[in-house]
């Protein structure tokens, strides 16, 4: 009964939204419901460590949208973390296609990386808070089928980018967007963006991180220079 009330509150909230804000918050709400009290409290402790300076999240479940908020500030360095495109060959053989395996640092890798760091007693709190925010969001992304596959055809021999190249007419401009909107069965939730302030140090750190090609999330260090969001 509590979950139903929470889900209704999410759907009807009067809180600028990403395409998939509502499904992300519902998925995280279900996960929170399944956690034991002590685990939920530890999760809150980790997530609250990296607080934005400009505005706090009114509800914990809104943190499920944080990585999309971050991307909406113009920081796209983490774009490859949101999906893991496994090939679906449709009317074309693997030898005819031009499929390029997804880079190592994809959704599946980030899930494994986050689990490893949570088990590591030497991992810093800032790193745990950052990666947990991505973990929560990416688990939601993985429940959207087109975040996990790309369709290869004679028209799209390199893949359709998870349905983004499968064009549609209507509010959803392509098949991927239609799935992101839960087949347009859920209302959009208007909400403010929360990642603006934190994106400043993340942008600086990760630009350096990418330029040095040290692309493992573990290269983000828990240094005092990164504590502006603490």
FIKOLZA-1660 file (N, C-alpha, C; in steps of 0.1 Angstrom, whole numbers, plus 5000, padded with zeros to 4 digits):
% residues 230
   i   px   py   pz ch aa at
   1 5008 4988 5000  A  X  N
   1 5000 5000 5000  A  X CA
   1 5009 5013 5000  A  X  C
   2 5020 5012 5008  A  X  N
   2 5029 5024 5008  A  X CA
   2 5035 5026 4994  A  X  C
   3 5039 5015 4987  A  X  N
   3 5045 5017 4974  A  X CA
   3 5035 5023 4965  A  X  C
   4 5022 5019 4965  A  X  N
   4 5012 5024 4956  A  X CA
   4 5011 5039 4959  A  X  C
   5 5011 5043 4971  A  X  N
   5 5010 5057 4974  A  X CA
   5 5022 5065 4969  A  X  C
   6 5034 5059 4970  A  X  N
   6 5046 5065 4966  A  X CA
   6 5046 5066 4951  A  X  C
   7 5041 5056 4944  A  X  N
   7 5041 5056 4929  A  X CA
   7 5032 5067 4924  A  X  C
   8 5020 5068 4931  A  X  N
   8 5010 5078 4927  A  X CA
   8 5016 5092 4929  A  X  C
   9 5023 5093 4940  A  X  N
   9 5030 5106 4943  A  X CA
   9 5040 5110 4932  A  X  C
  10 5047 5100 4928  A  X  N
  10 5057 5103 4917  A  X CA
  10 5050 5107 4904  A  X  C
  11 5040 5100 4901  A  X  N
  11 5033 5102 4888  A  X CA
  11 5026 5116 4888  A  X  C
  12 5021 5120 4899  A  X  N
  12 5014 5132 4900  A  X CA
  12 5021 5144 4905  A  X  C
  13 5034 5142 4907  A  X  N
  13 5042 5153 4913  A  X CA
  13 5042 5166 4905  A  X  C
  14 5042 5177 4912  A  X  N
  14 5042 5190 4905  A  X CA
  14 5056 5196 4906  A  X  C
  15 5066 5188 4906  A  X  N
  15 5080 5192 4908  A  X CA
  15 5085 5199 4895  A  X  C
  16 5134 5205 4845  A  X  N
  16 5129 5203 4832  A  X CA
  16 5133 5188 4831  A  X  C
  17 5122 5179 4827  A  X  N
  17 5123 5164 4829  A  X CA
  17 5131 5158 4818  A  X  C
  18 5138 5147 4821  A  X  N
  18 5143 5138 4811  A  X CA
  18 5132 5130 4805  A  X  C
  19 5134 5124 4793  A  X  N
  19 5124 5116 4787  A  X CA
  19 5119 5105 4796  A  X  C
  20 5128 5100 4804  A  X  N
  20 5125 5088 4812  A  X CA
  20 5125 5090 4827  A  X  C
  21 5122 5102 4831  A  X  N
  21 5123 5105 4846  A  X CA
  21 5113 5096 4854  A  X  C
  22 5101 5095 4849  A  X  N
  22 5091 5088 4856  A  X CA
  22 5094 5073 4858  A  X  C
  23 5097 5065 4847  A  X  N
  23 5101 5051 4849  A  X CA
  23 5113 5050 4858  A  X  C
  24 5123 5058 4857  A  X  N
  24 5135 5057 4866  A  X CA
  24 5131 5058 4881  A  X  C
  25 5122 5068 4884  A  X  N
  25 5119 5070 4898  A  X CA
  25 5110 5058 4903  A  X  C
  26 5102 5053 4894  A  X  N
  26 5093 5041 4898  A  X CA
  26 5102 5029 4901  A  X  C
  27 5112 5026 4892  A  X  N
  27 5121 5015 4894  A  X CA
  27 5129 5016 4907  A  X  C
  28 5134 5028 4910  A  X  N
  28 5141 5030 4922  A  X CA
  28 5132 5029 4934  A  X  C
  29 5120 5034 4933  A  X  N
  29 5110 5033 4944  A  X CA
  29 5108 5018 4948  A  X  C
  30 5106 5010 4938  A  X  N
  30 5104 4995 4940  A  X CA
  30 5116 4989 4947  A  X  C
  31 5128 4993 4942  A  X  N
  31 5141 4988 4949  A  X CA
  31 5142 4992 4963  A  X  C
  32 5138 5005 4966  A  X  N
  32 5139 5010 4980  A  X CA
  32 5129 5002 4989  A  X  C
  33 5118 4999 4983  A  X  N
  33 5108 4991 4991  A  X CA
  33 5113 4977 4995  A  X  C
  34 5121 4971 4986  A  X  N
  34 5126 4958 4989  A  X CA
  34 5138 4957 4998  A  X  C
  35 5144 4969 5001  A  X  N
  35 5156 4969 5010  A  X CA
  35 5152 4968 5024  A  X  C
  36 5160 4961 5032  A  X  N
  36 5159 4961 5047  A  X CA
  36 5162 4975 5052  A  X  C
  37 5157 4978 5064  A  X  N
  37 5158 4991 5069  A  X CA
  37 5172 4995 5071  A  X  C
  38 5181 4987 5076  A  X  N
  38 5195 4991 5078  A  X CA
  38 5202 4993 5065  A  X  C
  39 5199 4985 5055  A  X  N
  39 5205 4987 5042  A  X CA
  39 5200 5000 5035  A  X  C
  40 5188 5003 5037  A  X  N
  40 5182 5015 5032  A  X CA
  40 5189 5027 5038  A  X  C
  41 5191 5027 5051  A  X  N
  41 5198 5038 5058  A  X CA
  41 5212 5039 5054  A  X  C
  42 5219 5028 5051  A  X  N
  42 5233 5029 5046  A  X CA
  42 5233 5035 5032  A  X  C
  43 5223 5032 5024  A  X  N
  43 5222 5037 5011  A  X CA
  43 5220 5052 5012  A  X  C
  44 5211 5057 5020  A  X  N
  44 5209 5071 5022  A  X CA
  44 5221 5078 5027  A  X  C
  45 5229 5072 5035  A  X  N
  45 5241 5078 5040  A  X CA
  45 5251 5080 5029  A  X  C
  46 5253 5070 5020  A  X  N
  46 5262 5072 5009  A  X CA
  46 5257 5082 4999  A  X  C
  47 5244 5082 4996  A  X  N
  47 5239 5091 4986  A  X CA
  47 5239 5105 4990  A  X  C
  48 5237 5108 5003  A  X  N
  48 5236 5121 5008  A  X CA
  48 5250 5128 5010  A  X  C
  49 5260 5120 5009  A  X  N
  49 5274 5125 5011  A  X CA
  49 5277 5136 5001  A  X  C
  50 5273 5134 4988  A  X  N
  50 5277 5143 4978  A  X CA
  50 5264 5152 4975  A  X  C
  51 5262 5161 4984  A  X  N
  51 5250 5170 4982  A  X CA
  51 5253 5182 4973  A  X  C
  52 5243 5185 4965  A  X  N
  52 5245 5196 4956  A  X CA
  52 5244 5209 4965  A  X  C
  53 5252 5219 4960  A  X  N
  53 5252 5232 4968  A  X CA
  53 5240 5240 4965  A  X  C
  54 5234 5238 4953  A  X  N
  54 5223 5247 4949  A  X CA
  54 5209 5243 4954  A  X  C
  55 5207 5230 4954  A  X  N
  55 5193 5225 4958  A  X CA
  55 5194 5211 4962  A  X  C
  56 5187 5207 4972  A  X  N
  56 5187 5193 4976  A  X CA
  56 5175 5185 4970  A  X  C
  57 5176 5172 4969  A  X  N
  57 5165 5164 4964  A  X CA
  57 5154 5164 4973  A  X  C
  58 5142 5168 4969  A  X  N
  58 5130 5168 4978  A  X CA
  58 5127 5153 4983  A  X  C
  59 5129 5144 4974  A  X  N
  59 5126 5130 4977  A  X CA
  59 5138 5121 4972  A  X  C
  60 5142 5111 4980  A  X  N
  60 5153 5103 4976  A  X CA
  60 5152 5096 4962  A  X  C
  61 5139 5092 4959  A  X  N
  61 5138 5085 4946  A  X CA
  61 5141 5094 4934  A  X  C
  62 5142 5107 4936  A  X  N
  62 5145 5116 4925  A  X CA
  62 5160 5115 4921  A  X  C
  63 5168 5109 4930  A  X  N
  63 5182 5107 4927  A  X CA
  63 5184 5097 4915  A  X  C
  64 5174 5089 4912  A  X  N
  64 5174 5080 4900  A  X CA
  64 5176 5088 4887  A  X  C
  65 5173 5101 4887  A  X  N
  65 5174 5109 4875  A  X CA
  65 5187 5117 4874  A  X  C
  66 5195 5116 4885  A  X  N
  66 5207 5125 4886  A  X CA
  66 5216 5124 4874  A  X  C
  67 5220 5112 4869  A  X  N
  67 5229 5111 4857  A  X CA
  67 5223 5118 4845  A  X  C
  68 5210 5117 4843  A  X  N
  68 5204 5124 4832  A  X CA
  68 5204 5139 4834  A  X  C
  69 5202 5144 4846  A  X  N
  69 5204 5158 4850  A  X CA
  69 5218 5163 4846  A  X  C
  70 5227 5154 4850  A  X  N
  70 5241 5158 4847  A  X CA
  70 5244 5159 4832  A  X  C
  71 5238 5150 4824  A  X  N
  71 5240 5151 4810  A  X CA
  71 5233 5163 4804  A  X  C
  72 5222 5167 4810  A  X  N
  72 5214 5179 4806  A  X CA
  72 5221 5192 4809  A  X  C
  73 5232 5192 4817  A  X  N
  73 5240 5204 4819  A  X CA
  73 5251 5205 4808  A  X  C
  74 5251 5195 4799  A  X  N
  74 5261 5196 4788  A  X CA
  74 5273 5186 4789  A  X  C
  75 5273 5179 4801  A  X  N
  75 5284 5170 4803  A  X CA
  75 5280 5156 4798  A  X  C
  76 5287 5152 4787  A  X  N
  76 5283 5140 4780  A  X CA
  76 5294 5129 4781  A  X  C
  77 5304 5131 4789  A  X  N
  77 5315 5122 4790  A  X CA
  77 5311 5108 4795  A  X  C
  78 5299 5107 4802  A  X  N
  78 5295 5094 4807  A  X CA
  78 5284 5088 4798  A  X  C
  79 5283 5093 4786  A  X  N
  79 5272 5088 4777  A  X CA
  79 5272 5073 4775  A  X  C
  80 5284 5067 4773  A  X  N
  80 5285 5053 4771  A  X CA
  80 5282 5044 4783  A  X  C
  81 5281 5050 4794  A  X  N
  81 5277 5042 4806  A  X CA
  81 5263 5038 4807  A  X  C
  82 5254 5044 4799  A  X  N
  82 5240 5042 4800  A  X CA
  82 5235 5030 4792  A  X  C
  83 5243 5024 4785  A  X  N
  83 5238 5013 4776  A  X CA
  83 5249 5003 4774  A  X  C
  84 5245 4991 4768  A  X  N
  84 5255 4981 4765  A  X CA
  84 5249 4974 4753  A  X  C
  85 5252 4978 4741  A  X  N
  85 5245 4974 4729  A  X CA
  85 5249 4960 4724  A  X  C
  86 5242 4950 4727  A  X  N
  86 5245 4936 4722  A  X CA
  86 5238 4935 4708  A  X  C
  87 5245 4929 4699  A  X  N
  87 5240 4929 4685  A  X CA
  87 5228 4919 4682  A  X  C
  88 5219 4924 4675  A  X  N
  88 5207 4916 4670  A  X CA
  88 5208 4917 4655  A  X  C
  89 5212 4906 4649  A  X  N
  89 5213 4905 4634  A  X CA
  89 5200 4902 4628  A  X  C
  90 5194 4911 4620  A  X  N
  90 5181 4909 4614  A  X CA
  90 5182 4909 4599  A  X  C
  91 5182 4898 4593  A  X  N
  91 5183 4897 4578  A  X CA
  91 5197 4900 4573  A  X  C
  92 5207 4899 4581  A  X  N
  92 5220 4901 4577  A  X CA
  92 5229 4892 4586  A  X  C
  93 5240 4887 4580  A  X  N
  93 5249 4878 4587  A  X CA
  93 5259 4886 4594  A  X  C
  94 5265 4881 4605  A  X  N
  94 5276 4888 4612  A  X CA
  94 5287 4892 4603  A  X  C
  95 5290 4884 4593  A  X  N
  95 5301 4887 4584  A  X CA
  95 5298 4899 4574  A  X  C
  96 5285 4901 4572  A  X  N
  96 5281 4912 4563  A  X CA
  96 5280 4925 4571  A  X  C
  97 5277 4924 4583  A  X  N
  97 5275 4936 4592  A  X CA
  97 5288 4942 4595  A  X  C
  98 5287 4954 4600  A  X  N
  98 5299 4962 4604  A  X CA
  98 5298 4965 4619  A  X  C
  99 5294 4955 4626  A  X  N
  99 5292 4957 4641  A  X CA
  99 5305 4960 4648  A  X  C
 100 5306 4970 4656  A  X  N
 100 5317 4973 4664  A  X CA
 100 5314 4970 4679  A  X  C
 101 5320 4961 4686  A  X  N
 101 5317 4958 4700  A  X CA
 101 5317 4971 4708  A  X  C
 102 5308 4972 4717  A  X  N
 102 5307 4984 4726  A  X CA
 102 5319 4985 4734  A  X  C
 103 5324 4998 4736  A  X  N
 103 5335 5000 4745  A  X CA
 103 5334 4993 4759  A  X  C
 104 5345 4991 4765  A  X  N
 104 5346 4984 4777  A  X CA
 104 5337 4991 4788  A  X  C
 105 5338 5004 4788  A  X  N
 105 5331 5011 4799  A  X CA
 105 5317 5014 4796  A  X  C
 106 5309 5003 4797  A  X  N
 106 5295 5004 4793  A  X CA
 106 5286 5001 4806  A  X  C
 107 5273 4999 4804  A  X  N
 107 5264 4997 4815  A  X CA
 107 5268 4985 4824  A  X  C
 108 5271 4974 4817  A  X  N
 108 5274 4962 4824  A  X CA
 108 5287 4964 4833  A  X  C
 109 5297 4970 4827  A  X  N
 109 5309 4972 4834  A  X CA
 109 5307 4981 4846  A  X  C
 110 5299 4992 4845  A  X  N
 110 5297 5001 4856  A  X CA
 110 5290 4994 4868  A  X  C
 111 5280 4985 4865  A  X  N
 111 5274 4977 4875  A  X CA
 111 5284 4969 4883  A  X  C
 112 5293 4962 4876  A  X  N
 112 5303 4954 4882  A  X CA
 112 5313 4963 4890  A  X  C
 113 5317 4974 4884  A  X  N
 113 5326 4983 4891  A  X CA
 113 5320 4988 4904  A  X  C
 114 5308 4992 4904  A  X  N
 114 5301 4997 4916  A  X CA
 114 5301 4987 4927  A  X  C
 115 5297 4975 4924  A  X  N
 115 5296 4964 4933  A  X CA
 115 5310 4962 4939  A  X  C
 116 5321 4962 4931  A  X  N
 116 5334 4960 4936  A  X CA
 116 5338 4971 4946  A  X  C
 117 5335 4983 4942  A  X  N
 117 5340 4994 4951  A  X CA
 117 5332 4994 4964  A  X  C
 118 5320 4990 4964  A  X  N
 118 5312 4989 4977  A  X CA
 118 5318 4979 4986  A  X  C
 119 5324 4968 4980  A  X  N
 119 5330 4958 4988  A  X CA
 119 5344 4962 4993  A  X  C
 120 5349 4972 4987  A  X  N
 120 5363 4976 4991  A  X CA
 120 5363 4986 5002  A  X  C
 121 5369 4982 5014  A  X  N
 121 5369 4991 5025  A  X CA
 121 5377 5004 5023  A  X  C
 122 5386 5004 5013  A  X  N
 122 5394 5015 5011  A  X CA
 122 5388 5025 5001  A  X  C
 123 5376 5022 4996  A  X  N
 123 5370 5032 4986  A  X CA
 123 5365 5044 4994  A  X  C
 124 5367 5056 4989  A  X  N
 124 5363 5068 4995  A  X CA
 124 5348 5070 4994  A  X  C
 125 5342 5078 5003  A  X  N
 125 5328 5081 5004  A  X CA
 125 5323 5088 4991  A  X  C
 126 5332 5098 4987  A  X  N
 126 5328 5105 4975  A  X CA
 126 5326 5096 4963  A  X  C
 127 5336 5087 4961  A  X  N
 127 5335 5078 4950  A  X CA
 127 5323 5069 4951  A  X  C
 128 5320 5064 4963  A  X  N
 128 5308 5056 4965  A  X CA
 128 5295 5063 4962  A  X  C
 129 5294 5076 4966  A  X  N
 129 5283 5084 4964  A  X CA
 129 5281 5086 4949  A  X  C
 130 5291 5090 4942  A  X  N
 130 5291 5092 4928  A  X CA
 130 5286 5080 4920  A  X  C
 131 5293 5069 4923  A  X  N
 131 5290 5057 4915  A  X CA
 131 5277 5050 4919  A  X  C
 132 5272 5052 4931  A  X  N
 132 5259 5047 4935  A  X CA
 132 5248 5055 4927  A  X  C
 133 5250 5067 4925  A  X  N
 133 5240 5075 4917  A  X CA
 133 5239 5070 4903  A  X  C
 134 5251 5067 4897  A  X  N
 134 5251 5061 4884  A  X CA
 134 5245 5047 4884  A  X  C
 135 5248 5039 4894  A  X  N
 135 5244 5025 4895  A  X CA
 135 5228 5025 4895  A  X  C
 136 5222 5033 4904  A  X  N
 136 5208 5034 4905  A  X CA
 136 5201 5037 4891  A  X  C
 137 5207 5047 4885  A  X  N
 137 5201 5051 4872  A  X CA
 137 5204 5040 4861  A  X  C
 138 5215 5034 4861  A  X  N
 138 5219 5025 4850  A  X CA
 138 5211 5012 4852  A  X  C
 139 5208 5008 4864  A  X  N
 139 5199 4996 4866  A  X CA
 139 5186 4999 4860  A  X  C
 140 5181 5011 4861  A  X  N
 140 5168 5015 4855  A  X CA
 140 5170 5015 4840  A  X  C
 141 5181 5020 4834  A  X  N
 141 5183 5020 4820  A  X CA
 141 5183 5005 4815  A  X  C
 142 5188 4996 4822  A  X  N
 142 5189 4982 4818  A  X CA
 142 5176 4975 4817  A  X  C
 143 5166 4981 4824  A  X  N
 143 5152 4976 4823  A  X CA
 143 5145 4981 4810  A  X  C
 144 5151 4990 4803  A  X  N
 144 5146 4995 4790  A  X CA
 144 5153 4987 4780  A  X  C
 145 5146 4978 4773  A  X  N
 145 5153 4968 4764  A  X CA
 145 5162 4974 4754  A  X  C
 146 5159 4986 4749  A  X  N
 146 5168 4992 4738  A  X CA
 146 5180 4998 4743  A  X  C
 147 5182 4998 4756  A  X  N
 147 5195 5002 4762  A  X CA
 147 5205 4991 4761  A  X  C
 148 5200 4979 4758  A  X  N
 148 5209 4967 4759  A  X CA
 148 5210 4960 4745  A  X  C
 149 5206 4966 4734  A  X  N
 149 5207 4959 4721  A  X CA
 149 5208 4969 4710  A  X  C
 150 5213 4965 4699  A  X  N
 150 5213 4973 4687  A  X CA
 150 5210 4964 4675  A  X  C
 151 5200 4968 4666  A  X  N
 151 5196 4959 4655  A  X CA
 151 5204 4962 4643  A  X  C
 152 5210 4952 4638  A  X  N
 152 5218 4953 4625  A  X CA
 152 5210 4948 4613  A  X  C
 153 5209 4956 4603  A  X  N
 153 5201 4953 4591  A  X CA
 153 5210 4957 4579  A  X  C
 154 5205 4954 4567  A  X  N
 154 5212 4959 4555  A  X CA
 154 5211 4974 4554  A  X  C
 155 5201 4980 4560  A  X  N
 155 5201 4995 4560  A  X CA
 155 5210 5001 4571  A  X  C
 156 5211 4994 4582  A  X  N
 156 5220 4999 4593  A  X CA
 156 5229 4988 4597  A  X  C
 157 5240 4987 4589  A  X  N
 157 5250 4976 4591  A  X CA
 157 5258 4978 4603  A  X  C
 158 5259 4990 4608  A  X  N
 158 5266 4993 4621  A  X CA
 158 5257 4992 4633  A  X  C
 159 5244 4990 4630  A  X  N
 159 5234 4990 4641  A  X CA
 159 5225 5002 4641  A  X  C
 160 5214 5001 4648  A  X  N
 160 5204 5012 4648  A  X CA
 160 5205 5020 4661  A  X  C
 161 5216 5019 4668  A  X  N
 161 5219 5026 4680  A  X CA
 161 5207 5025 4690  A  X  C
 162 5204 5012 4693  A  X  N
 162 5194 5010 4703  A  X CA
 162 5180 5015 4699  A  X  C
 163 5177 5015 4686  A  X  N
 163 5164 5020 4681  A  X CA
 163 5163 5035 4678  A  X  C
 164 5174 5042 4681  A  X  N
 164 5174 5057 4678  A  X CA
 164 5173 5059 4663  A  X  C
 165 5177 5050 4655  A  X  N
 165 5177 5052 4640  A  X CA
 165 5164 5046 4634  A  X  C
 166 5156 5040 4643  A  X  N
 166 5143 5035 4638  A  X CA
 166 5132 5046 4640  A  X  C
 167 5130 5054 4630  A  X  N
 167 5122 5066 4631  A  X CA
 167 5107 5063 4631  A  X  C
 168 5101 5072 4639  A  X  N
 168 5086 5071 4641  A  X CA
 168 5080 5084 4638  A  X  C
 169 5067 5084 4636  A  X  N
 169 5059 5097 4635  A  X CA
 169 5051 5098 4648  A  X  C
 170 5051 5110 4654  A  X  N
 170 5044 5112 4666  A  X CA
 170 5053 5119 4676  A  X  C
 171 5048 5119 4689  A  X  N
 171 5056 5126 4699  A  X CA
 171 5069 5119 4701  A  X  C
 172 5070 5106 4701  A  X  N
 172 5083 5099 4701  A  X CA
 172 5088 5098 4687  A  X  C
 173 5100 5104 4685  A  X  N
 173 5106 5105 4672  A  X CA
 173 5113 5093 4667  A  X  C
 174 5115 5083 4676  A  X  N
 174 5121 5071 4673  A  X CA
 174 5117 5060 4683  A  X  C
 175 5121 5047 4680  A  X  N
 175 5116 5036 4688  A  X CA
 175 5123 5037 4702  A  X  C
 176 5135 5041 4703  A  X  N
 176 5142 5042 4716  A  X CA
 176 5134 5052 4725  A  X  C
 177 5131 5064 4719  A  X  N
 177 5124 5074 4727  A  X CA
 177 5110 5069 4731  A  X  C
 178 5104 5061 4723  A  X  N
 178 5090 5055 4727  A  X CA
 178 5092 5046 4739  A  X  C
 179 5102 5038 4739  A  X  N
 179 5105 5029 4751  A  X CA
 179 5108 5038 4763  A  X  C
 180 5117 5048 4761  A  X  N
 180 5120 5057 4772  A  X CA
 180 5108 5063 4779  A  X  C
 181 5098 5065 4771  A  X  N
 181 5085 5071 4776  A  X CA
 181 5075 5060 4780  A  X  C
 182 5080 5048 4782  A  X  N
 182 5072 5037 4786  A  X CA
 182 5060 5035 4777  A  X  C
 183 5062 5036 4764  A  X  N
 183 5052 5035 4754  A  X CA
 183 5041 5045 4756  A  X  C
 184 5045 5057 4762  A  X  N
 184 5036 5068 4764  A  X CA
 184 5025 5065 4773  A  X  C
 185 5027 5055 4782  A  X  N
 185 5016 5051 4791  A  X CA
 185 5017 5059 4804  A  X  C
 186 5029 5065 4807  A  X  N
 186 5031 5072 4819  A  X CA
 186 5032 5087 4816  A  X  C
 187 5026 5095 4825  A  X  N
 187 5028 5110 4823  A  X CA
 187 5042 5115 4826  A  X  C
 188 5045 5126 4819  A  X  N
 188 5058 5132 4822  A  X CA
 188 5057 5139 4836  A  X  C
 189 5068 5139 4843  A  X  N
 189 5069 5146 4856  A  X CA
 189 5078 5158 4855  A  X  C
 190 5073 5169 4857  A  X  N
 190 5081 5182 4856  A  X CA
 190 5089 5183 4869  A  X  C
 191 5102 5184 4868  A  X  N
 191 5111 5185 4879  A  X CA
 191 5123 5194 4876  A  X  C
 192 5128 5200 4886  A  X  N
 192 5140 5208 4884  A  X CA
 192 5152 5199 4882  A  X  C
 193 5163 5205 4877  A  X  N
 193 5175 5197 4875  A  X CA
 193 5184 5199 4888  A  X  C
 194 5191 5188 4892  A  X  N
 194 5198 5189 4905  A  X CA
 194 5213 5188 4903  A  X  C
 195 5218 5185 4891  A  X  N
 195 5232 5182 4890  A  X CA
 195 5241 5194 4886  A  X  C
 196 5235 5206 4885  A  X  N
 196 5243 5217 4879  A  X CA
 196 5255 5221 4887  A  X  C
 197 5255 5222 4900  A  X  N
 197 5266 5226 4908  A  X CA
 197 5277 5215 4908  A  X  C
 198 5273 5202 4910  A  X  N
 198 5283 5191 4910  A  X CA
 198 5289 5189 4897  A  X  C
 199 5283 5193 4886  A  X  N
 199 5288 5191 4873  A  X CA
 199 5301 5198 4871  A  X  C
 200 5303 5209 4879  A  X  N
 200 5316 5217 4877  A  X CA
 200 5328 5209 4880  A  X  C
 201 5329 5203 4892  A  X  N
 201 5341 5195 4895  A  X CA
 201 5341 5182 4887  A  X  C
 202 5330 5176 4884  A  X  N
 202 5329 5164 4876  A  X CA
 202 5335 5167 4862  A  X  C
 203 5331 5178 4857  A  X  N
 203 5335 5182 4843  A  X CA
 203 5350 5183 4843  A  X  C
 204 5356 5190 4853  A  X  N
 204 5370 5192 4853  A  X CA
 204 5378 5179 4855  A  X  C
 205 5374 5171 4865  A  X  N
 205 5381 5159 4868  A  X CA
 205 5380 5149 4856  A  X  C
 206 5368 5148 4850  A  X  N
 206 5366 5138 4840  A  X CA
 206 5371 5142 4826  A  X  C
 207 5373 5155 4824  A  X  N
 207 5380 5159 4812  A  X CA
 207 5394 5155 4812  A  X  C
 208 5400 5157 4824  A  X  N
 208 5414 5152 4826  A  X CA
 208 5415 5137 4825  A  X  C
 209 5405 5130 4831  A  X  N
 209 5404 5116 4831  A  X CA
 209 5404 5110 4817  A  X  C
 210 5395 5116 4808  A  X  N
 210 5395 5111 4795  A  X CA
 210 5407 5115 4787  A  X  C
 211 5413 5126 4789  A  X  N
 211 5424 5131 4781  A  X CA
 211 5436 5122 4784  A  X  C
 212 5437 5116 4796  A  X  N
 212 5448 5107 4799  A  X CA
 212 5445 5093 4796  A  X  C
 213 5433 5090 4790  A  X  N
 213 5428 5077 4786  A  X CA
 213 5428 5067 4798  A  X  C
 214 5428 5073 4810  A  X  N
 214 5426 5064 4822  A  X CA
 214 5411 5064 4825  A  X  C
 215 5404 5056 4816  A  X  N
 215 5389 5057 4816  A  X CA
 215 5382 5048 4826  A  X  C
 216 5389 5041 4835  A  X  N
 216 5382 5034 4845  A  X CA
 216 5376 5043 4855  A  X  C
 217 5364 5041 4860  A  X  N
 217 5358 5050 4870  A  X CA
 217 5367 5051 4883  A  X  C
 218 5376 5040 4885  A  X  N
 218 5384 5040 4897  A  X CA
 218 5395 5051 4897  A  X  C
 219 5397 5057 4885  A  X  N
 219 5407 5068 4884  A  X CA
 219 5402 5081 4890  A  X  C
 220 5389 5082 4893  A  X  N
 220 5383 5093 4900  A  X CA
 220 5387 5092 4915  A  X  C
 221 5395 5101 4920  A  X  N
 221 5400 5100 4933  A  X CA
 221 5392 5108 4943  A  X  C
 222 5392 5104 4956  A  X  N
 222 5385 5111 4966  A  X CA
 222 5394 5121 4972  A  X  C
 223 5398 5131 4964  A  X  N
 223 5407 5142 4968  A  X CA
 223 5399 5154 4974  A  X  C
 224 5406 5162 4982  A  X  N
 224 5399 5173 4988  A  X CA
 224 5394 5183 4977  A  X  C
 225 5401 5183 4965  A  X  N
 225 5397 5192 4954  A  X CA
 225 5383 5188 4949  A  X  C
 226 5379 5176 4952  A  X  N
 226 5366 5172 4947  A  X CA
 226 5355 5173 4957  A  X  C
 227 5357 5179 4968  A  X  N
 227 5348 5179 4979  A  X CA
 227 5338 5191 4978  A  X  C
 228 5337 5198 4967  A  X  N
 228 5329 5210 4966  A  X CA
 228 5314 5206 4968  A  X  C
 229 5310 5193 4966  A  X  N
 229 5297 5189 4967  A  X CA
 229 5294 5182 4980  A  X  C
 230 5304 5181 4989  A  X  N
 230 5302 5174 5001  A  X CA
 230 5295 5183 5012  A  X  C
% end
